[in-house]
Amino acid sequence: MTVSDDKPVIDASFMDPAVQDDPFDVYAEMHHKCPVYQLPENGMYMVTTYDGVRTVLTDPEVFSSRPSGGAAGTVNDAALAHAEVFAERGWVKARTLQRTDPPEHTHYRKLLGRVFTNRRVQDMVPRIDEITHSLIDSFIDDGECEFVSQFALPLPGVFICEQLGLPADQYLTFKRWADAMLAMSQRVLSPEEAVAQAEIELEAQHHLAKEFEARRSEPRDDLISALVHAHQDEEPFTMEELQDLMHQLVTGGFETTTAALGTAMMLLLEHPDQMEKLRADRSLQKNFIEESLRFDSPVAGLWRTTACPAEVHGVDIPAGASVHARYAAANRDATVFDEPAVFDIERENANQHVAFGLGNHFCIGAALARAELMSAFTAILDRMGDIQLAEPLDPQPHEFSFFLRPLKQLPLRFTKL
C-alpha cells in the first residue's frame, strides 16, 4: 500500500519542539497506526518498529547509506549554500564511514578498526577514570553542580580532545565545531543560517588540516596520528577523507556521550526506586547503562536512502526516498520489550536495544561510550549521595534536535560521600 496524502495519520509533527522533547506517546501511537510514516513536512519515511528498523539497517542493497543530498536527504537552497562554502574555501568531505555501503564501507571500517581496537579502548579507561574524578573534585565540596556543563559535557569533551592530540582546555571550542557540523541535520535552516554554520565548520577544517599534516611527518600517540597512518601498506587517507572521518569522530565522540550521560542521570532522579536498587547492588550498573540507552536513546535515529523501490510493513517506498530508522521508537517496541515505557534496570533483554545501530554501521565508538558511562557512574555512586534535582527543570528540558537528545541543563544537589 502507499501512504495516504489526504491528511496526516497522527496528530503530531516532529518539527514541533514539544513532540521532539517527549515523543514516546507518539511512538506508541505510530506502532499501532502507522509503523512506517511519511512526514508531511519533508516527505521522509520514518520507520518506528524494531523489526522495521532492523530491516532498514541490515539491508544496504536496498537501504543505502549514501545520501540523496542535503540535510535529511533533501536538496534545498540552504544545503546548496552550505556546500558552496566548502567547495570554494575548504574541503568537500569525501563519503567515508557513515555515508558508504559495502565494499567501500568495508574498506573504511577495516582501517578504522585498526584505530578503535578493544585493546586501545581498555588502555583508555585509566585516563577516563582520571578525568571523571578530576571533574567531580571540582564541585564535590560545593554539594551542588550543573551536571551537563560541569560533567556530562567536559568528560567526553576533554577526553576526545586529548585523544585527538588537541588542547584539552579547548573542549568548548570543539563543542562549538561539533554543533556546527551537526547543524544541518538538527533543524531546518535558512540559507543565511546554513552559511554561518559552514563558516564555523570551515574554521575547524583548516585547524584540523594543519594537525593532519603535522602528524604525517611527526606522529604522536593520539587518534589523529593513528588515522593519518592507519593505511599501513595501502593508500593513505586523502585530506577530504580525513576531514570526513574527523567530522564523524568529533560529533560522535562528543554530542552523543554528553546526551547519554545527562539522560542516564536524569532517569535515576526520575526513578528513585531504581537509584536505590542500583546503590544496593552495583553489579546492576552495566544493565542500568543498557536500559538507559534503550529507554531514552541518545541518538533518535539515522537516515538511509532507498536504492530501489522498497516495502516495509506493507508500505511502498519509492527509489531515492529518504528513510529514517528511528532507533528511539524501536527501543520502545512492545513486541520486543515488555512494558517498554517502564524504566527497569533489571530488564533481562535491555542489551537488545538498537541505540548504537545494527549491521555494518554499528557504532564503531560503542565500546568507548560504554567505558565512559561505566567510569562516570562508578565515580558518581561512589562519591555522591542523596542526589536530587536542585531546582525544577524546564518544561521542555531538551535542546531541539531532530535526531539527538541533549539536555539543556541538569542542576543537582547532593551530599559528599
GULUM-429854 format. One record per residue: x, y, z of N, C-alpha, C in turn. Coordinates in pm, whole numbers. Layout:
% residues N
   n_east   n_north     n_up   ca_east   ca_north    ca_up   c_east   c_north     c_up
        X         Y        Z         X          Y        Z        X         Y        Z
...
***
This chain:
% residues 417
   n_east   n_north     n_up   ca_east   ca_north    ca_up   c_east   c_north     c_up
       85      -119        0         0          0        0       88       124        0
       30       237      -28       103        364      -22       52       444       97
      129       547      133        89        634      242      -11       735      190
     -120       754      263      -225        845      219     -178       990      217
     -215      1063      111      -181       1205      102     -293      1293      154
     -405      1233      197      -521       1313      234     -496      1395      360
     -443      1333      462      -419       1403      588     -321      1320      672
     -252      1384      765      -158       1307      848     -229      1198      926
     -161      1086      944      -219        974     1018     -214      1002     1168
     -117      1079     1212      -107       1114     1353     -118      1265     1367
     -174      1307     1478      -195       1449     1503      -75      1505     1579
       41      1500     1517       163       1548     1580      267      1572     1470
      357      1668     1494       462       1697     1398      597      1685     1466
      689      1612     1401       823       1600     1455      906      1726     1434
      847      1827     1373       910       1958     1365      869      2045     1484
      780      1992     1567       733       2062     1686      829      2030     1802
      893      2132     1861       986       2105     1971      924      2026     2086
      796      2047     2112       731       1973     2221      723      1824     2190
      699      1789     2065       694       1648     2026      834      1588     2032
      932      1660     1981      1069       1608     1986     1116      1590     2131
     1070      1678     2220      1114       1671     2358     1058      1547     2429
      934      1513     2398       871       1397     2462      790      1321     2356
      858      1239     2275       792       1175     2161      733      1039     2189
      740       991     2314       716        849     2337      571       807     2320
      475       892     2357       336        859     2329      309       855     2179
      375       944     2107       360        945     1961      417       818     1901
      533       774     1951       590        648     1903      492       533     1924
      432       526     2042       337        418     2072      218       422     1976
      171       543     1946        60        558     1852      101       513     1712
      224       548     1673       272        510     1541      289       359     1529
      333       293     1636       347        147     1632      215        81     1594
      106       136     1643       -26         77     1618      -87       124     1487
      -73       253     1457      -144        309     1342      -61       312     1214
       65       345     1225       146        369     1105      293       343     1135
      333       217     1142       473        186     1175      573       243     1076
      527       273      955       605        349      858      525       474      825
      578       589      860       500        713      849      577       813      763
      510       864      661       573        966      578      545      1104      637
      651      1170      681       635       1302      742      585      1401      638
      472      1467      664       417       1559      564      505      1681      541
      589      1715      639       671       1837      626      783      1823      523
      838      1701      508       950       1686      415      947      1559      332
      843      1478      347       830       1357      265      914      1240      310
      989      1254      417      1074       1147      466      989      1036      528
     1031       911      511       963        797      569     1030       761      701
      954       764      810      1007        727      941      961       585      974
     1059       498      999      1031        359     1036     1049       347     1187
      947       294     1257       945        303     1403      948       171     1477
      922        59     1411       921        -69     1483     1061      -130     1487
     1079      -220     1581      1209       -287     1595     1243      -366     1469
     1147      -446     1422      1173       -526     1303     1195      -438     1180
     1117      -332     1170      1133       -241     1057     1268      -173     1057
     1311      -125     1173      1442        -60     1184     1553      -160     1152
     1537      -282     1203      1638       -385     1172     1646      -409     1021
     1533      -414      954      1531       -432      808     1608      -321      739
     1581      -197      778      1645        -82      714     1796       -83      737
     1838      -118      858      1979       -108      894     2064      -225      844
     2002      -336      809      2080       -454      774     2067      -494      627
     2007      -409      544      1993       -441      402     2045      -323      319
     2179      -308      312      2235       -192      242     2210      -191       92
     2178      -306       33      2150       -307     -110     2020      -235     -141
     1928      -233      -45      1801       -163      -63     1803       -28        6
     1852       -26      130      1854         97      209     1999       144      220
     2035       230      129      2174        272      114     2211       381      214
     2335       378      259      2387        485      345     2437       604      265
     2440       589      135      2482        703       51     2366       802       46
     2388       924       90      2278       1021       98     2230      1065      -39
     2103      1103      -45      2049       1157     -169     2082      1305     -183
     2143      1362      -74      2187       1501      -80     2115      1587       20
     2188      1682       79      2128       1778      170     2099      1720      306
     2037      1803      389      2002       1761      524     1883      1667      519
     1896      1558      590      1788       1459      598     1742      1415      459
     1838      1411      365      1805       1358      234     1739      1456      140
     1745      1586      166      1682       1683       79     1785      1782       27
     1766      1829      -94      1849       1935     -151     1765      2061     -157
     1813      2167      -94      1741       2294      -96     1842      2407     -100
     1794      2530      -97      1884       2646     -107     1984      2648        8
     1939      2611      126      2030       2610      241     2142      2508      222
     2105      2388      175      2206       2283      154     2305      2324       47
     2257      2387      -59      2347       2431     -166     2441      2541     -117
     2388      2636      -41      2471       2745       12     2575      2691      109
     2534      2593      190      2624       2531      287     2739      2460      214
     2708      2384      111      2809       2310       37     2905      2402      -38
     2854      2515      -84      2937       2607     -162     3053      2663      -81
     3031      2682       48      3138       2734      135     3259      2641      131
     3235      2511      142      3346       2415      145     3407      2397        7
     3325      2403      -97      3377       2388     -233     3472      2503     -267
     3444      2621     -216      3523       2739     -250     3644      2758     -159
     3629      2729      -28      3736       2767       65     3780      2658      162
     3725      2540      147      3762       2432      237     3775      2302      162
     3722      2197      220      3728       2064      160     3587      2005      157
     3544      1962       40      3419       1889       29     3448      1749       79
     3389      1716      192      3424       1591      259     3391      1470      171
     3484      1376      166      3459       1251       95     3355      1170      172
     3290      1080      103      3198        989      171     3279       871      225
     3286       861      356      3368        756      414     3282       658      493
     3290       662      624      3234        555      706     3081       552      704
     3018       659      751      2872        659      766     2800       669      633
     2863       726      532      2793        757      409     2835       669      291
     2873       545      322      2908        450      217     2843       314      246
     2840       232      144      2792         94      155     2908         0      122
     2895      -129      157      2996       -225      114     3006      -225      -39
     3126      -243      -97      3253       -273      -29     3330      -150       18
     3287       -28      -25      3359         91       19     3358       103      171
     3242        79      231      3232         90      376     3323       -12      445
     3330      -132      388      3415       -237      447     3560      -192      452
     3604      -124      348      3741        -71      342     3766        28      456
     3676       124      473      3694        225      578     3681       161      717
     3588        70      730      3568          6      859     3694       -73      899
     3755      -139      802      3877       -215      829     3987      -122      879
     4005        -9      811      4110         84      851     4082       146      987
     3956       184     1012      3920        242     1142     3927       138     1252
     3905        11     1216      3916        -95     1315     4056      -105     1374
     4155       -61     1297      4292        -59     1349     4311        51     1453
     4224       149     1449      4233        262     1544     4151       234     1669
     4028       183     1651      3937        160     1765     3934        11     1802
     4046       -40     1847      4051       -179     1892     4004      -188     2037
     3957      -307     2076      3917       -326     2217     4036      -302     2310
     4155      -342     2267      4275       -320     2348     4299      -171     2370
     4281       -94     2263      4303         50     2275     4201       112     2371
     4074        69     2360      3972        122     2450     4004        87     2594
     4045       -36     2620      4082        -74     2757     4199         8     2809
     4292        38     2721      4406        121     2761     4363       264     2792
     4249       307     2737      4199        442     2761     4130       456     2896
     4083       346     2953      4000        351     3074     4066       424     3191
     4194       399     3223      4254        472     3335     4250       624     3317
     4270       672     3194      4263        817     3172     4119       866     3184
     4023       788     3134      3882        826     3152     3850       839     3300
     3898       744     3380      3875        749     3525     3937       874     3587
     4056       910     3543      4123       1028     3597     4043      1155     3567
     3998      1168     3443      3919       1286     3406     3789      1289     3485
     3725      1174     3498      3600       1165     3574     3617      1216     3716
     3718      1168     3786      3739       1209     3925     3784      1355     3935
     3862      1400     3838      3903       1540     3839     3784      1633     3826
     3689      1598     3741      3569       1680     3726     3486      1680     3853
     3469      1563     3914      3394       1557     4039     3466      1634     4150
     3599      1626     4152      3677       1703     4250     3645      1852     4244
     3617      1900     4123      3597       2044     4104     3468      2096     4165
     3371      2005     4196      3245       2054     4254     3198      1975     4376
     3269      1869     4413      3220       1781     4519     3201      1854     4652
     3289      1948     4683      3278       2020     4810     3166      2123     4811
     3114      2157     4693      3006       2256     4685     2871      2195     4720
     2858      2064     4708      2730       1999     4735     2628      2022     4627
     2671      2079     4515      2580       2102     4403     2662      2120     4275
     2596      2100     4163      2661       2122     4033     2554      2134     3926
     2593      2189     3813      2508       2185     3694     2567      2071     3612
     2500      1958     3614      2559       1832     3569     2601      1835     3422
     2524      1900     3337      2556       1899     3194     2685      1974     3167
     2692      2101     3210      2809       2183     3178     2931      2148     3261
     2911      2094     3382      3025       2067     3469     3072      1921     3463
     2992      1834     3402      3035       1694     3397     3005      1627     3262
     2878      1622     3222      2840       1544     3103     2904      1599     2976
     2924      1728     2967      2990       1786     2850     3142      1774     2858
     3206      1815     2969      3354       1809     2970     3412      1668     2974
     3342      1569     3028      3402       1435     3032     3436      1385     2892
     3339      1370     2802      3378       1327     2667     3454      1436     2592
     3426      1564     2626      3493       1673     2556     3642      1675     2580
     3682      1672     2707      3824       1670     2740     3890      1544     2685
     3820      1432     2701      3880       1305     2658     3903      1301     2507
     3802      1341     2428      3819       1333     2283     3925      1432     2237
     3934      1548     2301      4039       1644     2265     4176      1583     2290
     4193      1522     2405      4322       1460     2436     4355      1348     2337
     4255      1266     2305      4278       1155     2215     4307      1201     2072
     4256      1318     2038      4284       1375     1907     4414      1454     1907
     4479      1458     2023      4605       1531     2032     4587      1681     2027
     4476      1728     2077      4443       1870     2074     4429      1922     2217
     4444      2053     2239      4442       2106     2376     4313      2072     2451
     4326      2006     2566      4209       1963     2642     4126      2081     2691
     4193      2194     2719      4119       2308     2771     4039      2380     2662
     4048      2330     2540      3974       2390     2430     3847      2311     2394
     3800      2229     2489      3687       2143     2453     3561      2222     2417
     3545      2341     2471      3428       2420     2433     3437      2468     2289
     3560      2492     2242      3577       2524     2100     3534      2406     2015
     3572      2286     2057      3534       2168     1980     3385      2140     1991
     3324      2177     2102      3178       2166     2113     3113      2260     2011
     3167      2380     1999      3114       2476     1901     3129      2420     1760
     3243      2360     1731      3263       2300     1600     3169      2183     1578
     3154      2098     1679      3065       1983     1665     2921      2028     1640
     2877      2132     1711      2742       2185     1689     2725      2230     1545
     2827      2297     1491      2819       2345     1353     2817      2228     1255
     2895      2125     1283      2899       2008     1195     2764      1937     1188
     2687      1945     1297      2557       1877     1303     2440      1967     1267
     2467      2096     1249      2357       2194     1239     2257      2163     1129
     2306      2119     1014      2215       2098      901     2119      1982      923
     2151      1892     1013      2063       1778     1039     1980      1794     1165
     2001      1904     1237      1929       1924     1362     1791      1986     1340
     1786      2083     1251      1660       2152     1224     1670      2219     1088
     1559      2274     1039      1557       2342      910     1624      2478      926
     1725      2505      842      1798       2631      847     1768      2714      723
     1776      2845      738      1772       2934      623     1908      2930      554
     1917      2973      429      2049       2977      363     2151      3059      442
     2106      3170      502      2198       3253      580     2249      3180      704
     2159      3109      772      2200       3031      889     2294      2918      848
     2266      2856      734      2349       2745      688     2491      2793      658
     2503      2908      596      2636       2964      566     2710      2998      695
     2639      3053      793      2703       3088      921     2759      2963      989
     2684      2854      984      2732       2728     1044     2848      2670      963
     2841      2684      831      2950       2636      747     3079      2710      776
     3070      2839      805      3189       2918      836     3257      2867      963
     3176      2827     1061      3233       2772     1185     3302      2639     1156
     3235      2555     1077      3296       2425     1044     3421      2445      958
     3421      2547      874      3539       2577      793     3660      2608      882
     3634      2680      990      3740       2708     1088     3798      2578     1142
     3710      2482     1172      3756       2352     1220     3836      2280     1113
     3788      2284      989      3858       2214      881     4003      2262      867
     4022      2393      868      4157       2447      848     4247      2417      968
     4190      2420     1087      4269       2382     1205     4312      2236     1195
     4217      2148     1162      4247       2006     1156     4342      1973     1042
     4333      2045      930      4423       2021      819     4569      2040      861
     4593      2143      940      4730       2167      990     4775      2052     1080
     4681      2002     1162      4716       1891     1252     4744      1763     1173
     4666      1737     1069      4690       1619      987     4831      1624      925
     4864      1737      868      4994       1749      801     5108      1736      902
     5089      1791     1021      5193       1780     1124     5215      1635     1164
     5107      1557     1172      5120       1417     1214     5179      1329     1104
     5165      1371      979      5225       1291      872     5376      1283      890
     5435      1395      927      5581       1398      941     5627      1364     1082
     5546      1395     1182      5584       1369     1320     5467      1305     1396
     5451      1174     1382      5339       1105     1450     5350      1117     1602
     5236      1118     1668      5229       1117     1813     5142       998     1856
     5129       981     1985      5043        874     2036     4902       929     2055
     4834       956     1945      4698       1011     1951     4617       961     1832
     4487       988     1837      4399        936     1733     4423      1000     1597
     4461      1127     1594      4489       1191     1464     4604      1118     1396
     4709      1090     1470      4822       1016     1412     4778       877     1367
     4697       811     1449      4650        678     1413     4570       680     1284
     4488       784     1266      4411        797     1142     4501       824     1023
     4593       917     1039      4681        955      929     4764       836      882
     4800       748      976      4889        636      942     4817       501      946
     4684       501      943      4608        376      952     4622       290      828
     4666       348      718      4666        278      589     4767       165      581
     4876       172      658      4983         72      652     5031        58      507
     5006       -56      442      5056        -77      306     4961       -25      198
     4849        33      237      4751         83      140     4770       233      120
     4690       288       31      4697        431        7     4651       506      132
     4723       611      173      4680        688      290     4550       763      261
     4479       799      367      4358        878      350     4392      1012      287
     4306      1057      197      4320       1192      142     4274      1295      245
     4302      1422      219      4257       1526      310     4104      1526      318
     4038      1503      206      3891       1500      206     3839      1385      292
     3905      1270      283      3864       1156      365     3890      1183      513
     4006      1240      543      4039       1271      683     3940      1371      742
     3900      1470      663      3804       1569      712     3670      1503      743
     3628      1411      658      3500       1344      682     3507      1253      804
     3617      1179      817      3632       1091      932     3638      1172     1062
     3708      1285     1058      3716       1367     1179     3580      1428     1213
     3504      1465     1111      3367       1514     1132     3288      1411     1213
     3302      1283     1177      3227       1179     1245     3279      1153     1386
     3411      1160     1404      3469       1136     1536     3436      1249     1633
     3444      1373     1585      3416       1487     1673     3270      1487     1716
     3179      1466     1620      3037       1469     1656     2996      1344     1733
     3043      1228     1689      3005       1104     1755     3067      1088     1892
     3189      1140     1911      3256       1125     2039     3219      1229     2141
     3144      1328     2098      3116       1443     2183     2968      1447     2221
     2886      1478     2122      2745       1508     2145     2668      1388     2201
     2691      1270     2145      2610       1156     2184     2640      1110     2326
     2769      1111     2365      2803       1068     2500     2755      1169     2603
     2765      1298     2571      2710       1400     2660     2562      1377     2683
     2488      1350     2575      2344       1325     2588     2317      1200     2670
     2396      1093     2647      2375        968     2720     2401       985     2869
     2505      1059     2905      2537       1083     3046     2425      1161     3115
     2380      1269     3051      2275       1351     3110     2145      1274     3126
     2109      1197     3023      1986       1120     3028     1990      1014     3137
     2101       941     3147      2112        836     3248     2098       894     3388
     2159      1010     3411      2148       1074     3542     2006      1118     3569
     1941      1176     3469      1804       1222     3487     1709      1104     3514
     1733       991     3448      1647        875     3469     1657       823     3613
     1775       827     3671      1788        786     3812     1714       881     3904
     1718      1010     3872      1645       1107     3953     1495      1089     3941
     1449      1055     3822      1305       1037     3798     1254       904     3853
     1346       811     3878      1308        678     3928     1392       645     4051
     1362       711     4164      1444        691     4285     1448       546     4332
     1344       469     4303      1348        327     4341     1459       254     4266
     1482       293     4139      1589        231     4061     1727       279     4109
     1734       405     4149      1859        456     4208     1893       377     4334
     1794       355     4419      1816        280     4543     1858       137     4512
     1793        77     4414      1826        -61     4375     1970       -69     4323
     2011        31     4246      2146         33     4191     2251        51     4300
     2222       139     4394      2317        159     4505     2330        31     4588
     2221       -41     4603      2222       -163     4684     2293      -278     4614
     2293      -276     4480      2353       -385     4404     2426      -327     4284
     2554      -298     4304      2630       -231     4198     2659      -323     4079
     2633      -452     4096      2650       -542     3981     2548      -511     3871
     2445      -432     3904      2344       -394     3806     2386      -277     3718
     2504      -224     3743      2541        -99     3675     2549      -114     3523
     2606      -222     3473      2613       -241     3328     2473      -247     3268
     2384      -318     3336      2248       -329     3282     2173      -197     3293
     2202      -121     3399      2144         13     3411     2183        98     3290
     2309        91     3249      2354        170     3134     2282       125     3007
     2268        -7     2988      2198        -56     2869     2051       -15     2870
     1989       -21     2988      1848         17     2998     1829       166     2974
     1921       248     3019      1909        392     2995     1925       421     2846
     2013       348     2777      2030        366     2633     1905       321     2558
     1841       215     2608      1716        169     2546     1601       265     2571
     1585       304     2696      1468        379     2738     1462       518     2674
     1576       583     2662      1579        719     2605     1710       732     2527
     1709       686     2404      1831        671     2325     1893       807     2293
     2026       820     2309      2092        949     2282     2087       989     2135
     2080       892     2046      2060        918     1903     1922       865     1867
     1832       953     1828      1695        910     1799     1687       824     1674
     1781       843     1582      1780        763     1460     1867       825     1354
     1893       750     1246      1974        799     1135     1906       766     1002
     1962       822      894      1896        817      765     1956       712      672
     1871       663      582      1913        583      469     1838       635      345
     1885       594      228      1821        630      103     1788       502       27
     1666       489      -21      1629        367      -93     1699       363     -229
     1774       255     -250      1845        237     -377     1753       183     -486
     1636       133     -445      1537         79     -537     1402        85     -465
     1293        63     -533      1164         59     -463     1167       -45     -352
     1107       -10     -238      1111        -99     -121      973      -106      -57
      958      -206       29       834       -218      106      869      -254      250
      814      -179      343       832       -207      485      695      -201      551
      658      -306      620       526       -315      685      413      -282      589
      426      -330      465       319       -312      367      314      -175      303
      407       -87      340       410         47      282      512        51      170
      470        96       53       560        110      -62      641       237      -48
      772       223      -63       863        338      -56      936       347     -189
      929       458     -258       991        467     -391     1143       474     -383
     1208       445     -494      1353        458     -502     1391       605     -482
     1505       626     -415      1555        762     -394     1491       834     -277
     1408       764     -199      1342        828      -85     1435       830       36
     1417       930      121      1489        936      247     1410       857      352
     1479       762      417      1416        675      516     1487       695      649
     1411       724      752      1469        748      884     1441       628      973
     1546       554     1008      1534        442     1102     1535       502     1243
     1420       503     1308      1405        572     1436     1439       477     1551
     1567       479     1591      1614        390     1697     1531       404     1824
     1504       529     1862      1435        554     1988     1296       492     1991
     1229       491     1876      1097        428     1868     1109       276     1871
     1207       222     1800      1228         77     1800     1257        26     1940
     1327       106     2019      1362         66     2156     1244        72     2252
     1130       121     2205      1007        121     2284      902        29     2221
      945       -65     2139       853       -157     2071      810      -266     2168
      681      -272     2198       629       -367     2297      637      -512     2251
      658      -535     2122       672       -673     2076      809      -730     2111
      901      -645     2149      1037       -689     2185     1065      -666     2333
     1019      -550     2384      1046       -513     2523      914      -506     2600
      893      -597     2695       772       -595     2776      763      -463     2851
      643      -406     2854       620       -278     2921      733      -180     2889
      745      -143     2764       860        -62     2721      867        75     2785
      755       128     2835       756        259     2899      799       254     3045
      834       135     3094       882        118     3231     1035       114     3230
     1097       199     3312      1242        200     3326     1281        98     3431
     1346        -9     3388      1374       -123     3476     1519      -166     3457
     1605      -135     3554      1747       -165     3540     1775      -315     3552
     1673      -395     3584      1689       -540     3586     1627      -606     3462
     1591      -527     3364      1532       -581     3241     1628      -681     3179
     1579      -800     3150      1667       -908     3104     1720      -887     2964
     1644      -821     2878      1690       -805     2740     1722      -659     2706
     1761      -581     2806      1792       -440     2782     1898      -423     2674
     1993      -517     2669      2103       -502     2574     2065      -535     2430
     1937      -565     2408      1889       -584     2270     1854      -452     2203
     1873      -343     2273      1842       -211     2215     1925      -186     2089
     1876       -91     2009      1947        -54     1886     2000        89     1895
     2032       134     2015      2079        272     2033     2210       299     1960
     2290       196     1935      2414        212     1861     2401       166     1716
     2279       143     1671      2259         95     1536     2273       -56     1528
     2277      -107     1404      2289       -250     1378     2367      -270     1248
     2412      -392     1228      2472       -428     1100     2608      -365     1076
     2638      -341      948      2769       -290      909     2801      -156      973
     2697       -79     1003      2718         55     1056     2699        63     1207
     2706       -51     1275      2703        -46     1421     2812        49     1469
     2778       135     1565      2866        244     1607     3006       194     1644
     3106       245     1576      3242        200     1600     3294       247     1736
     3229       349     1792      3271        401     1922     3186       350     2038
     3107       244     2016      3017        195     2121     3093       151     2245
     3202        80     2227      3279         33     2342     3335       150     2423
     3379       253     2353      3431        372     2422     3319       443     2497
     3203       458     2436      3089        523     2503     3050       446     2629
     3044       315     2618      3010        233     2736     3116       249     2845
     3244       256     2807      3351        274     2905     3336       408     2977
     3300       513     2904      3282        644     2965     3163       644     3061
     3055       580     3021      2938        572     3108     2967       491     3234
     3039       380     3220      3075        299     3337     3163       377     3432
     3264       445     3380      3354        524     3463     3276       633     3536
     3189       702     3462      3114        813     3519     3027       768     3635
     2948       664     3616      2852        626     3721     2916       546     3833
     3029       484     3807      3104        425     3918     3149       535     4014
     3207       640     3960      3255        751     4043     3140       827     4109
     3034       851     4034      2919        926     4088     2859       851     4208
     2836       723     4192      2774        647     4300     2869       628     4417
     2999       626     4391      3098        614     4499     3110       743     4580
     3092       857     4514      3130        983     4577     3014      1077     4607
     2898      1054     4549      2786       1146     4564     2665      1071     4620
     2614      1117     4734      2497       1056     4794     2377      1149     4792
     2258      1092     4812      2135       1170     4820     2125      1271     4704
     2144      1224     4583      2142       1312     4465     1998      1348     4432
     1974      1478     4418      1840       1528     4388     1850      1645     4291
     1738      1675     4226      1731       1797     4147     1740      1918     4239
     1823      2014     4202      1837       2134     4283     1726      2234     4255
     1664      2225     4138      1553       2313     4101     1475      2246     3989
     1350      2283     3968      1270       2219     3863     1332      2240     3725
     1316      2140     3640      1366       2150     3504     1270      2232     3418
     1322      2281     3308      1241       2345     3205     1132      2245     3163
     1009      2292     3137       903       2201     3090      943      2121     2966
     1030      2179     2883      1089       2107     2770     1240      2104     2794
     1290      2003     2866      1428       2006     2913     1535      1980     2808
     1497      1937     2687      1596       1907     2584     1611      2021     2484
     1732      2039     2435      1753       2127     2321     1683      2067     2200
     1628      2152     2114      1558       2099     1997     1658      2035     1900
     1628      1913     1861      1708       1842     1763     1622      1732     1704
     1639      1709     1574      1562       1604     1510     1613      1466     1548
     1743      1454     1578      1794       1318     1599     1883      1301     1722
     1906      1406     1801      1981       1391     1925     1892      1427     2044
     1941      1399     2167      1862       1423     2287     1943      1502     2391
     2000      1616     2356      2080       1690     2453     1994      1765     2555
     2026      1747     2683      1958       1823     2788     2010      1966     2792
     1921      2060     2822      1964       2198     2837     2050      2214     2962
     2002      2160     3073      2077       2164     3198     2018      2061     3294
     2095      2029     3397      2051       1934     3498     2114      1975     3632
     2052      2071     3702      2108       2119     3829     2087      2018     3941
     2194      1979     4008      2188       1877     4112     2235      1932     4246
     2183      1872     4353      2244       1887     4484     2263      1749     4541
     2361      1735     4631      2399       1602     4678     2481      1617     4805
     2507      1504     4869      2599       1503     4982     2728      1435     4938
     2837      1476     4998      2968       1420     4968     2987      1291     5047
     3022      1183     4978      3045       1054     5045     3193      1036     5077
***
